[in-house]
Amino acid sequence: MVVSCNTISIMPQFFICNQDDVNSKLQTLTKTGISDDGWTDYLVDKNTNENWLLTRYESEYQGGGIPVLKRLPEPTINELINIAMTSLDTNDITGASLELSERERYNKENFRDKLLDKLLQVATSNLTDFERVRLKIIIYESDLYDLTNLRDIVGKHYSEIQKDADYYRTISDKGKSILNEIEK
């Protein structure tokens, strides 16, 4: 499946982050509810019977936040990483990266190893300015540089807690190393 979030075409759209594209798609959807916390709108496309979610994430890179409209079932971790690594729209890159962080924080979905593997495959010596921006957005918005242990510590032995802390520290160090390489 080709992932495209920044163009309206015959390619299937399932994760839309560009404000104009979100507004356009919202014209075809009907709101059916809102989450208890008020951050997510539930929508349905009456023509296709597809269910959608609309949420807005705060973005360090974008400032004011970014809308994320996603068709259910929600994109997988691999699809989100693919969007972040291949999209030509900074809104898509930001939205996919923020979604990765949110999935880890609230659903305990691990993405860090997979994302770091993809980032380490990038030859940083010949990056364009856009590719440098892409990597910065991904690392900052996914919180890949953050060494905070997000795993539960209750009921764990100290050695397990230390192992989790070391995992986040190692990933953070590698993320910071990539940032240092692209800043040169």
Number of C-alpha atoms within 10 A of each C-alpha: 6 10 16 21 24 21 14 13 9 6 12 13 18 16 27 26 26 21 15 11 15 19 14 12 15 17 9 12 19 14 15 11 13 15 11 8 6 9 11 16 17 17 23 20 17 11 8 8 10 13 19 23 21 21 17 17 17 15 18 13 17 15 8 10 15 21 19 24 29 20 18 13 11 15 16 12 20 13 16 23 23 18 24 26 21 14 17 17 18 20 25 26 27 31 31 29 26 27 20 27 21 17 16 17 13 9 9 13 14 14 18 21 12 12 23 18 10 13 19 12 8 14 9 18 9 10 13 10 9 12 17 16 16 20 22 20 24 27 24 21 25 24 19 26 22 17 17 15 16 14 13 10 13 7 8 10 9 10 9 12 17 14 12 18 16 15 16 21 18 14 18 21 15 17 26 17 13 20 18 10 12 18 10 7
